[in-house]
Amino acid sequence: MGSKNNPPRSRSSLSLILVVGLCCFFYLLGAWQKSGFGKGDSIAMEITKQAQCTDVVTDLDFEPHHNTVKIPERLADPKPVSFKPCDVKLKDYTPCQEQDRAMKFPRENMIYRERHCPPENEKLRCLVPAPKGYMTPFPWPKSRDYVHYANAPFKSLTVEKAGQNWVQFQGSVFKFPGGGTMFPQGADAYIDELASVIPIKDGSVRTALDTGCGVASWGAYMLKRNVLTMSFAPRDNHEAQVQFALERGVPAIIAVLGSILLPYPARAFDMAQCSRCLIPWTANEGTYLMEVDRVLRPGGYWVLSGPPINWKTYYKTWNRTREDLKAEQKRIEDIAESLCWEKKYEKGDTAIFRKKINDRSCDRSTPVNTCKRKDTDDVWYKEIETCVTPFPKVSNEEEVAGGKLKKFPERLLALPPSISKGLVSGVDAETYQEDIKLWKKRVARYKRINSLIGSTRYRNVMDMNAGLGGFAAALESPKSWVMNVVPTITKNTLSVVYERGLIGIYHDWCEGFSTYPRTYDFIHANGLFSMYQHSCKIEDILLEMDRILRPEGIVIIRDEVDVLNDVRKIANGMRWDTKLMDHEDGPLVPEKILYAVKQYWVAGDDGNNQSSSADNSEEE
């Protein structure tokens, strides 16, 4: 109702229209600049960066907004949950290698020692506790030689392998003198012998495979030569071999040569070795040697140390006849010949074979059964076959099948043959270089947030979705190593990872990883939860991350903001401290970064304990 005492009403309406008009104008201007057509877009981006007054955002809350990403119904809007600790008897729980389940499977071809994961209704929905007295592992390189007894309280190897210098118990720690069954005087001397034949020192050999690794002393001392060794051993009566290896800061997984293919791509390793690994190389018509051949690069080396080599000296000790051992060695050498391997060395307990660089120089006395599979890298849960993986085709006798690699460290950033030959869909030389630059930028940001990244404080690192290995390459340092995991549901890029001189493995994150609890200091996940949101539950992946993460370890997760909101709700109920932060390029980018730290707690605690690392603060 109008009044002459209230005339400004039309003026206020005019003001409102003006304000709305200005807002619309600036919105359109900003959208035009953001599109790239405006000359001021780079300036606007710089202003956006400067407007971020702090890297750490402690109270980002996107709950009422950003609802454009559709979350599957069974994963959407998870309720905050507080997960309880598992029973203390599960402190060393390995979901896919549990003894009780394993014993239900056949012993033939080591099937019972392979992966056998629990069905959905038997999965744990609790937090695997650390044992009482758990301490942060010693920093590298001290960790190579010492492990806290409380972290892996298993003494059986100190008795069983007492004369072989595997491990000794001293007060509250285990000491690892660097010995092994076939090198009781130390791994260094043994490696020196190998280096007299194999070019270990000049960067030609960068990736190695140790089959039946024990406590991985060979891999530990190969690190001195800048060689990354993927060590594996089963979870068997030799308690915690792989757990000891990882406590020492040495790459290792729980695995066995059995009825399924190893989880590595073809031509992954520059050398492989068996040091009294007790693998029956002549069994099943040489199937296990054929699998080593599949993962061995053309020009690579295989070392056999132990039976039947030097049988003339040890046949009585091994309680076998001379004829039997002689025949076994002859059979191994015949299989090696059929694989295009040439024996280069035999002295004392050790023999060294070299794989030819291509099949044009092969001199096979008999025809071989060639594998017919189209994809030699399609290995996840695939049965091992008694067949020889063919060499990639070459145009002349001097060409290295699959492509020649640069010596390390040049190899790390050089264009991998898989990319130069167009074998990785959607990746070429240009996108590879862009990936290198992108991850250098991202890792630099990580280090600004946490200055200990790249130091020995975070020795064992995992990238759960490794892509081309860019994260690991940007982090490359003798102070840490990265387990590059390529999920089985995404593009297969693991061959690129190995061609760069890095190591990794195939894995499906709907299942447990082949490792013991508390074996990684730093876990990185890029786009993983978006990838798996239609495949399995977010909480199952997070609980597995918690199982393998050490107390006071860190997690960095990059993903869409809606997915990270769901992740954060669950993570906050797992005794993780979390912070949600903006993308490197500003708050307008829908991808965000979740930083988390696992609290220190042990079996029987309430989760509010003080730091365990006061006595181990020797980070570099």
Secondary structure as UniProt FT lines:
FT   TURN            4..5
FT   TURN            7..8
FT   HELIX           9..34
FT   TURN            35..36
FT   TURN            39..40
FT   HELIX           41..51
FT   TURN            63..64
FT   TURN            73..75
FT   HELIX           88..90
FT   TURN            91..92
FT   TURN            95..96
FT   HELIX           99..102
FT   TURN            103..104
FT   HELIX           108..113
FT   HELIX           120..122
FT   TURN            132..133
FT   TURN            140..141
FT   HELIX           142..145
FT   STRAND          146..148
FT   HELIX           149..151
FT   HELIX           156..160
FT   HELIX           162..164
FT   STRAND          168..170
FT   TURN            171..172
FT   STRAND          173..175
FT   TURN            181..182
FT   TURN            184..185
FT   HELIX           187..195
FT   TURN            196..197
FT   TURN            200..203
FT   STRAND          207..211
FT   TURN            214..215
FT   HELIX           217..222
FT   HELIX           223..225
FT   STRAND          228..233
FT   TURN            239..240
FT   HELIX           241..247
FT   TURN            248..249
FT   STRAND          252..254
FT   TURN            266..267
FT   STRAND          269..275
FT   TURN            281..282
FT   HELIX           283..286
FT   HELIX           287..295
FT   STRAND          296..305
FT   TURN            307..310
FT   HELIX           311..314
FT   TURN            315..319
FT   HELIX           322..338
FT   TURN            339..340
FT   STRAND          341..347
FT   TURN            348..349
FT   STRAND          350..355
FT   HELIX           359..361
FT   TURN            376..377
FT   TURN            380..381
FT   TURN            397..398
FT   TURN            401..402
FT   TURN            408..409
FT   HELIX           410..413
FT   HELIX           417..420
FT   TURN            421..422
FT   TURN            425..426
FT   HELIX           429..449
FT   TURN            451..454
FT   HELIX           456..458
FT   STRAND          460..463
FT   TURN            467..469
FT   HELIX           470..475
FT   TURN            478..479
FT   STRAND          480..487
FT   TURN            488..489
FT   HELIX           494..499
FT   TURN            500..501
FT   STRAND          503..507
FT   TURN            509..510
FT   STRAND          520..526
FT   HELIX           528..532
FT   TURN            533..535
FT   HELIX           538..548
FT   STRAND          549..560
FT   HELIX           561..571
FT   TURN            572..575
FT   STRAND          576..581
FT   TURN            584..585
FT   TURN            587..588
FT   STRAND          591..598
FT   TURN            603..604
FT   TURN            614..615
//
